[in-house]
Amino acid sequence: MTGRYLQYGCGWCTPEGWLNFDASPTLRFERLPVLGWLYTKNATRFPANVRYGDIVKGLPVKSGSCAAIYCSHVLEHLALDDLDKALRHTQQYLAPGGTFRFVLPDLEALARAYLSDPDGMASCRFMEAACLGKRSRSHGLRAVVKEWLGKSAHLWMWDEKSMRAKLEEHGFHQIRQATFGDAEDRRFCEVEDPGRFAGCLAMQCLK
């Protein structure tokens, strides 16, 4: 299949031949003239071939132009209504028969681990593993800015059943659970990281 290869929420995984987008406020800050070179919250700056783009608001990508789209640990950072916008845009950018693959935390696996843990602090470990809640509030301007630039909180969690239902709602088909490296299109090997799949939920579907 011909078409472009796109990933959103790419971070520092930016292979050539892919359209690499990230919506991090840090990326926008780093790209400011002069001021952007004075500060970054990361030890390494975003690679030059990363473009700022928010899948919720829409990317500068032609409808039906992508053979494949990938995202890793992005969807759980979206509010429920924004997840719908992201899936609608993803479906829009794919060519007919195009592949969408993604990986995110597995709510069911986290819940099973919590329920099987007899320790009195099991709920705290569940909250931390799910990135829900906070141990402490941010205080001071520097801490608030750093938190704003991070966007690390999880806003909605998913298991296989609920995500399958959402994908079907947005017109995807041939939906299946995926594992690292099992994509029919070997180009996905350029963006997938086995460490991001461990203990998580990965899925693949077609437009």
Z-matrix of the N, CA and C atoms (Angstrom, degrees):
N
C 1 1.458
C 2 1.524 1 109.63
N 3 1.311 2 116.93 1 136.20
C 4 1.462 3 121.37 2 177.97
C 5 1.522 4 109.86 3 -94.88
N 6 1.320 5 116.02 4 154.98
C 7 1.455 6 120.81 5 179.36
C 8 1.513 7 110.00 6 145.37
N 9 1.303 8 115.47 7 174.67
C 10 1.455 9 121.51 8 -177.61
C 11 1.526 10 110.43 9 -84.85
N 12 1.332 11 114.52 10 157.61
C 13 1.459 12 121.88 11 177.12
C 14 1.522 13 107.91 12 -113.00
N 15 1.305 14 116.33 13 123.98
C 16 1.460 15 122.27 14 -171.13
C 17 1.513 16 110.21 15 -129.12
N 18 1.323 17 116.24 16 139.15
C 19 1.459 18 120.80 17 168.74
C 20 1.517 19 108.94 18 -133.45
N 21 1.312 20 116.03 19 142.38
C 22 1.459 21 120.32 20 175.44
C 23 1.523 22 109.60 21 -120.51
N 24 1.347 23 114.79 22 149.88
C 25 1.455 24 120.22 23 -170.60
C 26 1.511 25 110.52 24 70.10
N 27 1.321 26 116.85 25 40.26
C 28 1.466 27 122.04 26 -169.15
C 29 1.517 28 113.56 27 -73.94
N 30 1.340 29 118.74 28 -25.72
C 31 1.457 30 119.78 29 -174.96
C 32 1.520 31 110.71 30 61.77
N 33 1.354 32 115.83 31 -126.66
C 34 1.473 33 120.06 32 -178.58
C 35 1.529 34 112.10 33 -102.67
N 36 1.322 35 116.69 34 8.48
C 37 1.470 36 120.65 35 175.38
C 38 1.526 37 107.24 36 -91.31
N 39 1.330 38 116.67 37 98.26
C 40 1.464 39 120.28 38 -169.83
C 41 1.521 40 111.75 39 -135.06
N 42 1.324 41 118.32 40 65.55
C 43 1.465 42 119.96 41 -177.98
C 44 1.529 43 111.71 42 -65.03
N 45 1.316 44 115.71 43 147.16
C 46 1.459 45 120.20 44 173.90
C 47 1.530 46 108.61 45 -64.93
N 48 1.314 47 115.52 46 147.34
C 49 1.455 48 119.81 47 -178.74
C 50 1.514 49 113.27 48 92.50
N 51 1.325 50 116.95 49 -6.57
C 52 1.466 51 121.84 50 175.13
C 53 1.523 52 109.17 51 -112.30
N 54 1.327 53 116.09 52 148.63
C 55 1.456 54 121.51 53 167.34
C 56 1.518 55 106.31 54 -84.54
N 57 1.320 56 117.58 55 114.16
C 58 1.461 57 122.74 56 -172.73
C 59 1.528 58 110.11 57 -108.90
N 60 1.336 59 115.80 58 113.18
C 61 1.457 60 121.42 59 -178.77
C 62 1.520 61 110.31 60 -117.98
N 63 1.329 62 115.66 61 146.99
C 64 1.457 63 121.04 62 173.51
C 65 1.523 64 108.52 63 -146.09
N 66 1.330 65 116.27 64 142.67
C 67 1.464 66 121.02 65 -177.89
C 68 1.518 67 112.43 66 -103.66
N 69 1.329 68 117.72 67 16.83
C 70 1.458 69 120.71 68 -178.50
C 71 1.525 70 111.19 69 -64.33
N 72 1.341 71 118.42 70 130.68
C 73 1.464 72 119.77 71 173.23
C 74 1.521 73 112.09 72 -59.25
N 75 1.349 74 116.63 73 -28.40
C 76 1.460 75 119.60 74 177.87
C 77 1.525 76 111.13 75 -61.20
N 78 1.336 77 116.91 76 -39.85
C 79 1.455 78 121.00 77 178.41
C 80 1.526 79 110.55 78 -61.53
N 81 1.312 80 116.87 79 -45.34
C 82 1.465 81 119.93 80 179.05
C 83 1.531 82 110.45 81 -61.88
N 84 1.329 83 115.95 82 -40.56
C 85 1.466 84 119.78 83 -179.67
C 86 1.521 85 110.60 84 -65.33
N 87 1.342 86 116.61 85 -43.26
C 88 1.460 87 120.41 86 -179.96
C 89 1.521 88 112.94 87 -62.03
N 90 1.321 89 117.20 88 -27.81
C 91 1.460 90 120.60 89 -176.93
C 92 1.524 91 113.15 90 -87.99
N 93 1.338 92 118.20 91 0.35
C 94 1.459 93 120.01 92 176.70
C 95 1.532 94 109.58 93 -68.88
N 96 1.338 95 118.37 94 138.85
C 97 1.470 96 120.40 95 177.31
C 98 1.523 97 110.99 96 -59.62
N 99 1.310 98 116.45 97 132.80
C 100 1.464 99 125.49 98 176.90
C 101 1.528 100 111.83 99 63.86
N 102 1.336 101 117.23 100 -63.51
C 103 1.456 102 121.20 101 -175.86
C 104 1.525 103 111.27 102 -58.24
N 105 1.320 104 116.95 103 -36.68
C 106 1.454 105 120.68 104 -177.22
C 107 1.516 106 114.10 105 -64.07
N 108 1.319 107 117.54 106 -21.75
C 109 1.468 108 120.89 107 179.51
C 110 1.520 109 112.60 108 -85.38
N 111 1.319 110 116.66 109 -7.51
C 112 1.460 111 119.90 110 -176.93
C 113 1.517 112 112.91 111 -85.69
N 114 1.335 113 117.27 112 -20.20
C 115 1.466 114 118.94 113 -176.46
C 116 1.517 115 110.82 114 -152.41
N 117 1.318 116 115.97 115 140.27
C 118 1.452 117 122.69 116 163.83
C 119 1.509 118 106.86 117 -145.71
N 120 1.317 119 117.54 118 142.85
C 121 1.466 120 119.43 119 179.95
C 122 1.523 121 110.75 120 -81.43
N 123 1.332 122 117.36 121 -6.80
C 124 1.458 123 121.25 122 -178.14
C 125 1.520 124 110.90 123 -104.00
N 126 1.330 125 116.19 124 151.53
C 127 1.462 126 120.38 125 176.03
C 128 1.524 127 110.33 126 -65.72
N 129 1.334 128 116.43 127 -30.55
C 130 1.462 129 122.60 128 179.59
C 131 1.520 130 109.38 129 -121.46
N 132 1.309 131 117.49 130 134.29
C 133 1.457 132 121.25 131 179.27
C 134 1.524 133 109.93 132 -75.11
N 135 1.320 134 116.15 133 158.94
C 136 1.457 135 120.34 134 177.96
C 137 1.531 136 110.14 135 -61.85
N 138 1.324 137 118.51 136 139.63
C 139 1.465 138 121.57 137 177.73
C 140 1.532 139 111.18 138 -59.41
N 141 1.313 140 115.17 139 155.57
C 142 1.462 141 120.75 140 -175.59
C 143 1.523 142 112.97 141 -64.89
N 144 1.336 143 117.55 142 -26.22
C 145 1.470 144 118.68 143 -177.10
C 146 1.520 145 113.70 144 -90.83
N 147 1.337 146 116.42 145 16.07
C 148 1.464 147 120.67 146 171.17
C 149 1.524 148 108.57 147 -91.70
N 150 1.321 149 115.67 148 130.24
C 151 1.458 150 120.84 149 176.48
C 152 1.523 151 109.42 150 -107.29
N 153 1.325 152 115.92 151 142.05
C 154 1.460 153 118.28 152 175.88
C 155 1.520 154 108.58 153 -71.62
N 156 1.321 155 116.07 154 131.02
C 157 1.454 156 120.35 155 177.69
C 158 1.509 157 110.49 156 -167.61
N 159 1.309 158 116.34 157 137.75
C 160 1.465 159 123.65 158 -177.68
C 161 1.522 160 108.66 159 -112.16
N 162 1.322 161 117.34 160 114.33
C 163 1.466 162 121.19 161 -178.15
C 164 1.524 163 111.52 162 -62.14
N 165 1.315 164 117.85 163 -26.84
C 166 1.466 165 120.85 164 179.23
C 167 1.524 166 110.26 165 -68.96
N 168 1.327 167 116.68 166 -44.83
C 169 1.469 168 120.68 167 179.83
C 170 1.519 169 112.17 168 -79.90
N 171 1.328 170 116.32 169 -20.19
C 172 1.458 171 121.17 170 -179.05
C 173 1.516 172 111.25 171 109.35
N 174 1.314 173 115.50 172 144.10
C 175 1.457 174 122.05 173 -178.48
C 176 1.530 175 110.54 174 -106.31
N 177 1.325 176 118.01 175 156.18
C 178 1.465 177 120.76 176 177.86
C 179 1.531 178 110.62 177 -77.70
N 180 1.318 179 114.70 178 67.35
C 181 1.461 180 122.52 179 -175.83
C 182 1.523 181 108.29 180 -131.71
N 183 1.314 182 116.26 181 135.85
C 184 1.457 183 121.12 182 -178.22
C 185 1.523 184 110.99 183 -70.65
N 186 1.309 185 117.07 184 138.87
C 187 1.462 186 121.80 185 178.21
C 188 1.529 187 110.29 186 -58.99
N 189 1.321 188 115.64 187 137.95
C 190 1.457 189 121.17 188 176.32
C 191 1.508 190 115.14 189 69.99
N 192 1.341 191 117.56 190 19.29
C 193 1.474 192 119.84 191 -173.46
C 194 1.529 193 113.97 192 -101.20
N 195 1.322 194 118.23 193 -5.60
C 196 1.470 195 120.37 194 -172.04
C 197 1.535 196 112.00 195 -107.19
N 198 1.327 197 114.68 196 132.06
C 199 1.459 198 120.34 197 174.22
C 200 1.517 199 110.85 198 -79.72
N 201 1.334 200 116.51 199 -27.63
C 202 1.461 201 120.44 200 -176.41
C 203 1.523 202 110.16 201 -155.61
N 204 1.325 203 115.11 202 146.71
C 205 1.458 204 122.44 203 176.43
C 206 1.524 205 107.83 204 -135.93
N 207 1.335 206 115.26 205 140.77
C 208 1.460 207 120.82 206 -177.78
C 209 1.521 208 109.99 207 -137.73
N 210 1.333 209 116.01 208 145.08
C 211 1.463 210 120.46 209 169.03
C 212 1.518 211 108.98 210 -147.75
N 213 1.314 212 116.07 211 144.72
C 214 1.458 213 122.69 212 -177.69
C 215 1.523 214 109.73 213 -126.72
N 216 1.335 215 115.97 214 118.87
C 217 1.462 216 122.71 215 177.90
C 218 1.524 217 111.17 216 53.11
N 219 1.321 218 113.73 217 53.76
C 220 1.461 219 122.26 218 178.02
C 221 1.528 220 110.92 219 -119.30
N 222 1.308 221 117.10 220 -48.18
C 223 1.464 222 121.66 221 -169.44
C 224 1.523 223 113.27 222 -62.72
N 225 1.340 224 117.51 223 -30.09
C 226 1.468 225 120.12 224 179.95
C 227 1.528 226 112.04 225 -71.70
N 228 1.322 227 117.34 226 -12.53
C 229 1.464 228 121.38 227 178.55
C 230 1.534 229 111.94 228 -90.18
N 231 1.328 230 116.62 229 3.09
C 232 1.462 231 121.29 230 -178.50
C 233 1.519 232 111.03 231 -103.93
N 234 1.328 233 115.75 232 140.48
C 235 1.459 234 120.23 233 169.98
C 236 1.534 235 108.52 234 -64.13
N 237 1.316 236 116.92 235 160.26
C 238 1.458 237 120.68 236 -173.43
C 239 1.527 238 112.94 237 -57.70
N 240 1.321 239 117.52 238 -44.82
C 241 1.464 240 118.68 239 -179.76
C 242 1.526 241 111.67 240 -68.35
N 243 1.335 242 117.14 241 -31.84
C 244 1.461 243 119.89 242 176.67
C 245 1.522 244 111.65 243 -71.55
N 246 1.322 245 117.11 244 -31.44
C 247 1.469 246 120.59 245 175.17
C 248 1.518 247 109.83 246 -59.64
N 249 1.324 248 117.07 247 -41.70
C 250 1.470 249 120.51 248 178.11
C 251 1.525 250 111.01 249 -62.21
N 252 1.307 251 117.26 250 -41.13
C 253 1.469 252 120.50 251 178.35
C 254 1.528 253 110.49 252 -64.80
N 255 1.324 254 116.21 253 -41.37
C 256 1.463 255 120.31 254 -179.55
C 257 1.523 256 111.38 255 -63.51
N 258 1.322 257 117.11 256 -43.41
C 259 1.463 258 120.13 257 179.33
C 260 1.523 259 111.35 258 -68.30
N 261 1.317 260 116.36 259 -36.32
C 262 1.471 261 119.27 260 177.83
C 263 1.528 262 110.53 261 -64.06
N 264 1.314 263 117.44 262 -43.07
C 265 1.458 264 120.18 263 178.18
C 266 1.524 265 111.43 264 -67.65
N 267 1.326 266 117.05 265 -40.37
C 268 1.462 267 120.50 266 178.70
C 269 1.520 268 110.30 267 -59.18
N 270 1.314 269 116.07 268 -46.32
C 271 1.466 270 120.44 269 179.23
C 272 1.521 271 110.87 270 -63.45
N 273 1.317 272 116.57 271 -36.85
C 274 1.466 273 121.97 272 -179.14
C 275 1.526 274 111.62 273 -64.96
N 276 1.330 275 117.87 274 -40.68
C 277 1.467 276 121.37 275 -175.27
C 278 1.525 277 113.03 276 -76.66
N 279 1.318 278 117.26 277 -23.37
C 280 1.459 279 120.00 278 -178.53
C 281 1.522 280 111.52 279 -73.92
N 282 1.325 281 115.30 280 143.27
C 283 1.463 282 120.37 281 170.46
C 284 1.528 283 108.23 282 -75.55
N 285 1.321 284 118.42 283 157.90
C 286 1.463 285 119.74 284 175.47
C 287 1.528 286 110.81 285 -54.03
N 288 1.320 287 116.05 286 129.20
C 289 1.459 288 120.36 287 -176.63
C 290 1.511 289 114.17 288 85.38
N 291 1.345 290 117.31 289 -1.88
C 292 1.461 291 121.22 290 179.70
C 293 1.516 292 111.81 291 -68.93
N 294 1.321 293 116.10 292 156.29
C 295 1.463 294 122.78 293 -173.59
C 296 1.523 295 111.92 294 -106.90
N 297 1.326 296 115.31 295 134.47
C 298 1.465 297 122.31 296 172.39
C 299 1.522 298 107.84 297 -116.80
N 300 1.335 299 116.25 298 122.85
C 301 1.461 300 122.35 299 175.47
C 302 1.524 301 108.91 300 -123.86
N 303 1.317 302 115.19 301 145.96
C 304 1.459 303 119.22 302 179.34
C 305 1.519 304 109.36 303 -156.87
N 306 1.328 305 114.63 304 160.85
C 307 1.458 306 121.89 305 175.79
C 308 1.520 307 107.79 306 -136.93
N 309 1.335 308 116.37 307 143.16
C 310 1.459 309 122.26 308 -179.35
C 311 1.531 310 108.50 309 -157.32
N 312 1.326 311 119.02 310 167.86
C 313 1.461 312 119.86 311 179.13
C 314 1.524 313 111.20 312 -60.70
N 315 1.328 314 115.65 313 146.92
C 316 1.465 315 122.08 314 -177.61
C 317 1.528 316 108.82 315 -99.33
N 318 1.323 317 116.59 316 105.57
C 319 1.455 318 121.08 317 -178.44
C 320 1.528 319 111.42 318 -59.91
N 321 1.315 320 117.15 319 -39.56
C 322 1.463 321 119.65 320 -179.05
C 323 1.530 322 111.08 321 -63.37
N 324 1.326 323 117.12 322 -43.65
C 325 1.467 324 120.32 323 179.42
C 326 1.528 325 110.87 324 -63.78
N 327 1.322 326 116.96 325 -41.16
C 328 1.452 327 120.54 326 178.11
C 329 1.527 328 111.30 327 -64.79
N 330 1.331 329 116.64 328 -40.53
C 331 1.462 330 120.59 329 -179.77
C 332 1.529 331 111.11 330 -67.39
N 333 1.331 332 117.04 331 -40.12
C 334 1.465 333 120.23 332 178.49
C 335 1.533 334 110.84 333 -63.82
N 336 1.328 335 116.35 334 -40.80
C 337 1.460 336 119.95 335 178.12
C 338 1.524 337 110.74 336 -63.64
N 339 1.309 338 116.63 337 -40.52
C 340 1.468 339 121.33 338 178.48
C 341 1.532 340 111.11 339 -63.81
N 342 1.323 341 116.50 340 -47.40
C 343 1.459 342 120.55 341 -176.99
C 344 1.523 343 112.89 342 -66.95
N 345 1.306 344 116.90 343 -26.42
C 346 1.468 345 120.06 344 -179.01
C 347 1.536 346 112.63 345 -91.79
N 348 1.327 347 117.04 346 -2.13
C 349 1.462 348 121.49 347 -177.88
C 350 1.531 349 109.33 348 -93.43
N 351 1.333 350 118.93 349 113.36
C 352 1.463 351 121.05 350 -176.35
C 353 1.526 352 113.99 351 -79.98
N 354 1.320 353 117.29 352 -8.48
C 355 1.457 354 120.62 353 -176.09
C 356 1.527 355 111.16 354 -66.55
N 357 1.312 356 115.53 355 146.76
C 358 1.459 357 120.65 356 -178.73
C 359 1.515 358 113.96 357 -65.08
N 360 1.321 359 117.52 358 -20.41
C 361 1.459 360 121.28 359 179.74
C 362 1.523 361 112.09 360 -100.22
N 363 1.313 362 117.19 361 17.83
C 364 1.469 363 120.92 362 -178.30
C 365 1.523 364 111.84 363 -58.43
N 366 1.325 365 116.85 364 -39.11
C 367 1.468 366 119.19 365 -178.65
C 368 1.527 367 111.23 366 -65.40
N 369 1.330 368 116.93 367 -34.52
C 370 1.467 369 120.09 368 178.23
C 371 1.526 370 110.35 369 -66.59
N 372 1.331 371 116.33 370 -40.12
C 373 1.460 372 119.55 371 178.50
C 374 1.525 373 110.41 372 -66.36
N 375 1.343 374 116.81 373 -36.56
C 376 1.466 375 120.18 374 176.85
C 377 1.527 376 110.23 375 -63.00
N 378 1.335 377 116.85 376 -46.11
C 379 1.460 378 120.31 377 -179.19
C 380 1.523 379 111.27 378 -60.70
N 381 1.325 380 116.87 379 -41.25
C 382 1.460 381 119.59 380 -179.64
C 383 1.520 382 111.56 381 -71.08
N 384 1.336 383 117.03 382 -41.26
C 385 1.463 384 120.43 383 179.70
C 386 1.525 385 111.03 384 -63.91
N 387 1.325 386 116.10 385 -33.50
C 388 1.464 387 121.09 386 -179.74
C 389 1.521 388 112.63 387 -88.20
N 390 1.336 389 117.48 388 -1.53
C 391 1.477 390 122.38 389 -177.05
C 392 1.519 391 111.23 390 54.30
N 393 1.321 392 115.19 391 43.59
C 394 1.452 393 121.91 392 176.80
C 395 1.527 394 108.00 393 -112.81
N 396 1.320 395 117.03 394 139.71
C 397 1.451 396 119.49 395 -178.57
C 398 1.519 397 111.84 396 77.17
N 399 1.326 398 115.57 397 176.63
C 400 1.464 399 122.28 398 -178.72
C 401 1.513 400 109.37 399 -139.08
N 402 1.335 401 115.73 400 143.24
C 403 1.456 402 120.31 401 174.42
C 404 1.526 403 111.38 402 -71.40
N 405 1.320 404 116.78 403 -33.30
C 406 1.465 405 120.37 404 -178.87
C 407 1.517 406 109.23 405 -155.44
N 408 1.305 407 115.65 406 157.76
C 409 1.459 408 121.34 407 177.19
C 410 1.519 409 110.26 408 -81.02
N 411 1.327 410 115.38 409 152.20
C 412 1.459 411 120.26 410 175.47
C 413 1.523 412 109.51 411 -79.87
N 414 1.332 413 115.95 412 136.69
C 415 1.459 414 120.88 413 179.18
C 416 1.527 415 109.10 414 -128.19
N 417 1.294 416 116.05 415 142.05
C 418 1.460 417 120.80 416 179.22
C 419 1.516 418 111.18 417 88.38
N 420 1.327 419 115.32 418 152.67
C 421 1.458 420 121.44 419 -175.74
C 422 1.516 421 111.69 420 -61.42
N 423 1.337 422 117.71 421 -43.54
C 424 1.463 423 121.15 422 -177.63
C 425 1.528 424 111.10 423 -61.18
N 426 1.343 425 116.33 424 -43.37
C 427 1.459 426 120.51 425 -179.52
C 428 1.529 427 111.26 426 -66.47
N 429 1.334 428 116.05 427 -39.85
C 430 1.466 429 120.05 428 179.57
C 431 1.526 430 110.97 429 -65.35
N 432 1.351 431 116.19 430 -43.61
C 433 1.467 432 120.34 431 179.36
C 434 1.525 433 110.37 432 -63.58
N 435 1.322 434 117.11 433 -43.25
C 436 1.462 435 120.90 434 -179.84
C 437 1.521 436 110.99 435 -61.87
N 438 1.325 437 116.79 436 -40.68
C 439 1.464 438 120.64 437 178.10
C 440 1.519 439 110.72 438 -65.76
N 441 1.329 440 117.28 439 -41.59
C 442 1.466 441 121.22 440 179.39
C 443 1.521 442 111.25 441 -62.98
N 444 1.325 443 116.41 442 -39.27
C 445 1.462 444 120.48 443 -179.76
C 446 1.529 445 111.85 444 -72.18
N 447 1.327 446 117.00 445 -18.66
C 448 1.457 447 119.70 446 -174.82
C 449 1.519 448 115.49 447 -85.45
N 450 1.328 449 117.81 448 -46.53
C 451 1.463 450 122.80 449 -177.03
C 452 1.539 451 111.70 450 51.38
N 453 1.327 452 116.77 451 50.71
C 454 1.459 453 120.02 452 -174.82
C 455 1.519 454 114.02 453 -92.92
N 456 1.325 455 118.32 454 -12.24
C 457 1.465 456 120.21 455 -176.14
C 458 1.527 457 111.38 456 -69.70
N 459 1.322 458 115.32 457 147.52
C 460 1.457 459 120.98 458 174.12
C 461 1.531 460 108.43 459 -91.79
N 462 1.317 461 116.48 460 127.84
C 463 1.464 462 120.97 461 -175.88
C 464 1.519 463 113.32 462 -100.40
N 465 1.329 464 117.56 463 -22.71
C 466 1.465 465 120.38 464 177.60
C 467 1.531 466 107.85 465 -156.78
N 468 1.313 467 115.91 466 133.53
C 469 1.458 468 120.62 467 -176.49
C 470 1.529 469 110.50 468 -107.90
N 471 1.346 470 115.69 469 154.08
C 472 1.453 471 121.15 470 -172.01
C 473 1.523 472 112.01 471 -135.19
N 474 1.336 473 115.20 472 147.17
C 475 1.453 474 121.02 473 166.86
C 476 1.527 475 107.55 474 -117.13
N 477 1.322 476 116.47 475 178.82
C 478 1.467 477 119.96 476 -175.19
C 479 1.525 478 112.04 477 -61.81
N 480 1.320 479 117.23 478 -42.41
C 481 1.472 480 120.64 479 -176.18
C 482 1.522 481 112.07 480 -64.83
N 483 1.326 482 116.64 481 -45.97
C 484 1.463 483 119.33 482 -177.79
C 485 1.528 484 111.76 483 -70.40
N 486 1.322 485 116.53 484 -37.80
C 487 1.464 486 118.82 485 179.02
C 488 1.524 487 111.10 486 -69.74
N 489 1.311 488 117.20 487 -37.67
C 490 1.461 489 120.37 488 176.12
C 491 1.528 490 110.48 489 -58.98
N 492 1.339 491 115.79 490 -43.84
C 493 1.459 492 120.23 491 179.74
C 494 1.531 493 111.01 492 -62.13
N 495 1.337 494 116.88 493 -40.52
C 496 1.462 495 120.45 494 178.99
C 497 1.533 496 111.22 495 -65.55
N 498 1.330 497 116.40 496 -42.72
C 499 1.462 498 119.87 497 179.74
C 500 1.529 499 110.75 498 -62.84
N 501 1.308 500 116.35 499 -42.15
C 502 1.469 501 119.92 500 177.61
C 503 1.522 502 110.65 501 -63.21
N 504 1.324 503 116.47 502 -40.44
C 505 1.469 504 121.50 503 179.03
C 506 1.525 505 111.16 504 -58.20
N 507 1.320 506 116.86 505 -32.63
C 508 1.463 507 120.95 506 -177.83
C 509 1.526 508 112.95 507 -97.12
N 510 1.317 509 117.02 508 13.91
C 511 1.456 510 120.67 509 170.77
C 512 1.506 511 116.52 510 89.02
N 513 1.332 512 118.56 511 8.02
C 514 1.460 513 120.23 512 176.72
C 515 1.532 514 109.83 513 -78.50
N 516 1.327 515 115.87 514 154.42
C 517 1.468 516 119.80 515 178.75
C 518 1.526 517 109.21 516 -141.66
N 519 1.330 518 115.88 517 179.28
C 520 1.463 519 122.51 518 -173.27
C 521 1.532 520 110.12 519 48.23
N 522 1.313 521 114.61 520 48.04
C 523 1.465 522 122.05 521 -178.09
C 524 1.530 523 109.02 522 -80.36
N 525 1.317 524 115.63 523 132.59
C 526 1.468 525 119.69 524 177.99
C 527 1.519 526 109.72 525 -150.27
N 528 1.328 527 115.52 526 158.22
C 529 1.454 528 119.15 527 170.01
C 530 1.520 529 108.33 528 -72.21
N 531 1.313 530 115.63 529 149.56
C 532 1.463 531 121.41 530 -176.53
C 533 1.520 532 109.99 531 -124.11
N 534 1.307 533 115.23 532 162.64
C 535 1.457 534 122.14 533 172.68
C 536 1.521 535 107.90 534 -129.22
N 537 1.313 536 115.85 535 162.78
C 538 1.452 537 119.98 536 -179.02
C 539 1.536 538 111.06 537 -56.42
N 540 1.338 539 114.82 538 127.36
C 541 1.454 540 120.50 539 173.84
C 542 1.509 541 116.48 540 78.79
N 543 1.348 542 118.37 541 8.58
C 544 1.466 543 118.49 542 -176.66
C 545 1.527 544 113.53 543 -96.99
N 546 1.332 545 117.67 544 10.88
C 547 1.466 546 120.58 545 -179.24
C 548 1.521 547 110.96 546 -70.55
N 549 1.321 548 115.99 547 140.00
C 550 1.457 549 120.40 548 176.27
C 551 1.529 550 110.96 549 -64.66
N 552 1.327 551 116.24 550 -35.65
C 553 1.462 552 121.48 551 176.17
C 554 1.531 553 107.99 552 -85.59
N 555 1.316 554 117.23 553 110.98
C 556 1.458 555 121.43 554 -174.20
C 557 1.521 556 113.19 555 -70.10
N 558 1.320 557 118.11 556 -10.42
C 559 1.466 558 120.08 557 176.92
C 560 1.534 559 111.69 558 -63.03
N 561 1.323 560 117.12 559 -22.95
C 562 1.465 561 119.32 560 178.39
C 563 1.530 562 111.78 561 -64.47
N 564 1.327 563 116.92 562 -22.41
C 565 1.474 564 120.10 563 177.30
C 566 1.527 565 111.39 564 -61.83
N 567 1.324 566 117.06 565 -21.24
C 568 1.459 567 121.06 566 -178.61
C 569 1.530 568 112.35 567 -73.92
N 570 1.327 569 117.19 568 -20.87
C 571 1.465 570 120.09 569 -176.43
C 572 1.530 571 113.46 570 -117.58
N 573 1.319 572 117.75 571 -17.37
C 574 1.461 573 119.60 572 -175.86
C 575 1.524 574 111.22 573 -83.47
N 576 1.331 575 115.52 574 143.42
C 577 1.466 576 123.71 575 -179.09
C 578 1.526 577 107.25 576 -125.89
N 579 1.342 578 118.80 577 122.89
C 580 1.463 579 119.83 578 -177.57
C 581 1.518 580 113.58 579 -58.86
N 582 1.328 581 117.24 580 -31.63
C 583 1.453 582 120.18 581 178.93
C 584 1.515 583 113.40 582 -64.27
N 585 1.333 584 117.17 583 -26.73
C 586 1.464 585 121.32 584 179.81
C 587 1.531 586 112.22 585 -79.40
N 588 1.334 587 116.12 586 -15.84
C 589 1.464 588 121.12 587 -178.85
C 590 1.526 589 112.69 588 -91.64
N 591 1.328 590 117.41 589 -20.89
C 592 1.460 591 120.98 590 -172.26
C 593 1.532 592 112.01 591 -60.05
N 594 1.330 593 116.16 592 120.34
C 595 1.460 594 121.58 593 178.05
C 596 1.506 595 114.79 594 69.78
N 597 1.323 596 117.19 595 12.89
C 598 1.464 597 121.23 596 -174.88
C 599 1.532 598 111.64 597 -115.03
N 600 1.299 599 115.16 598 175.25
C 601 1.453 600 122.74 599 179.05
C 602 1.526 601 109.09 600 -101.68
N 603 1.320 602 117.41 601 120.11
C 604 1.455 603 122.60 602 174.80
C 605 1.515 604 108.54 603 -116.43
N 606 1.328 605 116.54 604 142.39
C 607 1.458 606 120.61 605 -178.78
C 608 1.522 607 110.06 606 -141.41
N 609 1.316 608 114.06 607 155.18
C 610 1.465 609 121.49 608 177.09
C 611 1.522 610 108.29 609 -134.39
N 612 1.318 611 115.87 610 144.28
C 613 1.464 612 120.26 611 176.91
C 614 1.530 613 108.37 612 -154.03
N 615 1.323 614 114.84 613 167.81
C 616 1.457 615 121.42 614 -179.64
C 617 1.527 616 109.81 615 -119.92
N 618 1.336 617 114.03 616 154.79
C 619 1.463 618 119.21 617 172.74
C 620 1.525 619 108.47 618 -80.99
